[in-house]
Amino acid sequence: MTWTTQMKRLGFIVELLTVAVSFTACNDDESEQIPVPETAYVSLYHASPNATGLDVLVDGRQINSYSFDYSESTGYLRFYTGERTLKFTPYDANNTVTDTTVNFEPNNAYSVFAVGEYPNLQTLILEDNSEAPTADHAKIRVVHLSPDAPDVTVSSSQSSEIAIGAQSYLTASEFQEVAAGTYSLAVDNAQSDSTVLDVEDLYLSPGIFYTLVIKGYASPPAGNSNHLSAELLVN
């Protein structure tokens, strides 16, 4: 699935945030090149396990036409740089549940997560910039977005390269370089070392950055089926 197809499926209005490749303007007989505005790259992810679908507003302008639902992500969108206001509201409603102003730097990449429990949502913003992995390696980080899970560590019995120390709720590790390949990971309680989640058969491609999102409820409330799980995102 292409990036544009994914955006259309999620109902994001790509044209609102995408910068055209170039613009030209004529002044008498002279053609003048108009500078292309600088952009940053921003991905959005819905990580609130008890929230309904959301609307996403940038500088007061809604950028989705369909509900942005739990566990959905956009991939990278192009945002104008400078201070941008991000708002999340319940889908097709007016009450704002989280409102954040972010300064996006030119050519930098960011991940924006809608987190917490409704109605007290928050916005977690991570910078995704890191040096490229060396040959035949990938990079992976872990972000802990489960509101009731303990602090966790992540490791693999297949490689000592994957050994991510204790992450508490709403924190993220640094990107860690690992040899490309297929891994099974253990997400353990950082205090007791007991395994709270097994993540099987993750393939990490060479040259690619990944974020492993720990999400959902360790003990879901009545009527909620969003159990503790992990999702591997490509950055």
N, C-alpha and C positions, 0 to 999 in steps of 0.2 A: 504494500500500500504506500503510495507516494505521500509526501508531506502535504501537498495541496488536497489530495483526496481525503486524508485524515482530517484536515481542518474542515472540509465541507461536511464530512460525516458528523463531526461534533457540533457543527453549526456555527463555527467561528468565521467572522467576516474578515477574511484575510486582507482584503484591499484596504481596510481602515488603518492597518498597522504596517503594511508592506510599503517600502519605498521603491518607486519606479527606478529603473536602471539609470536613465538620464532624461533630462529635459532640455529643450532648446527654445530660444526666443529670438525673434527677429527685430532688429532695431534699424530702420531704413534698409540699406542694402547689406547690413552687417549681421552675421549670425553670431550669437553670443552663447557660450555654454553656461548654463546655470548650475552651480554646484549641487551635488546630490547631498541631502542631509545625512549627517552621521547617524548610525543606528547601533543599538545593542540587541542582544539575542536573549529572549526571555521565554522560559517554559512555565506553564501553569499546571498545578496538580491539585485535585480535590481529595483531601485526606481526612476529613471529619467524618467519623464512622456513624454518627447519628444525625447528620444534617441531611436535609432534602437536597434536590438539585439546586444549583446556584446560577445566578447571572453574574457576569464579570464586566465591570465598568472601568475604563481607562480615561482619566481626565473627564469623568462624567458621561462618557459615551459608551453605550453597551456594545460589546464586541462579539457576543454569541447570540444566535437565534434559536438554539435549542438548549434544553436544560444541561448544565455542566454537572454531571453526576459523580457520586463517590467512586474513587479509583480511576477516574478518567484523567488523562493528561493531554496536553496540546502538542508536545514537541516544541521546538524553538519557533517563536514568532519574532518578527523584527519590530522593535519599539524605537521611537525617537528618543534621543539621549536627553539628559537633564532630569529635572524633577518631574516625576509622573505620579499622579494619584491613582491608586488601585483600590477599588471597592468590590466587595462580594455582597450580594443580596440574595435572599431566597428567590428562586425562579419565579418570574412574573409577579414579583412583589416589590414594594418600595422601601421597606425597612432595611437599613444597612446593618450587616452583622460584623463586618470588619472593614476598616478604612485606613490605608497606609500611604504615606508619601515616600517614594524611593528615588534616589539619584542614580540613574543609569549612565555608566561611562561608555564612551564610544568603543565599539568592537568587543566589549566584554560580554560574557554569558552569565545568565542568572537563572536559578530555579526558584519559583514562587509557589509555596504550598499553603492552601487553606487548611488550617489545623484546629485542633481543639474540639470541644463539644458544643453543639448548638444549645442555646443561642449565644454562647460566649466564644465565638470563633476568634482566631488570631491569624496573622500572616507571618509565615517563616520564610525568610529570603536568604538564599545561599548564593555565593559567588562560585561559578563553575570553572574559573580559569585555573589551569595547571599546566606544567610542562608536559609535552607529549611523551607517551611511554616509549621506552627503548624498543628495538626490533624484537618482534615475536612476543611482546608483552601487551597487556591491557592495564587499565587503572580502574579501581573500584572503591567506593566509599559507602558508608552505611548512615542512614538517617532514621532516627527513632521517632515515630509519629503515633505510637499506640498510647492512648491516655491512661490506661490502667496496667500496662505491662511494667515489670521491674526494669532496672538498669540491665542492659544486655551486652554481652560480648559476642563476636562472630569469628568462627574459626573453621578450618577444614582439616580433616585428618589426612588429606591428600597432599597438602603443601603447607609448610611453615610460613610461606609468604603471606598467607591469609591469616592474620592474627590481629583482629581489630579490638582494641581495648574497650573498657566499659563506656557505653553511651547511655545517657539518661534521656528522658522524654524531651523532645524538641531540640536535641543536639545532633550534630553530624560529625563524622570522622573526616579526616583529610583523605584525599585520594591516595590509594595505596597501590603500588605497582606489583603486578603478579604475572607469571607466565600465562600466555593464552592457553585455553584448554577448557575441559569440562570439569566442574567441581560440584560436590555436595557440601553444603554448609550447615553448621550447627549454630543456632542462636540460643545462647545459654543465659540463665540468670547470673548476673555478675557477682551476686553475693553467695549463692548456694552452688553454683556450677551445674545445676540441673538444666537439662535442655527444655526450652519452652517452645521451640519451633525447629523443624528440620526443613531445609530447602534443598531439593534434589535437582541434580542434572542441569546446572547453569552453565551455558557455554559462553565463555568470554573470548571475543574475537580480538586478534592483534590490532593494536593501534586505536582501540575504542575505549571511551570513558563510560563507566556505568555507575548508577546509584541504586543501591539495594534499599528499598523503602520497607521498614517494619511498620505495619499499620493494623487497624482493627482493634477489637477488644480481646484481652486475655480472658475476661469473663463478661460476655455480652449481657446487657440488661434485657429484661423480658421483652420479647417481640423484635429483638434486633439480631440479625443473622450475620453481622460483619465480624466474624471471628478473627483472631490474630493470624496474620498471613504476611507474606513478603512478596514484593514485586520488583523485578529488575528493570530499571529504566535505562535507556541509552541516552547519554548526554551529547 
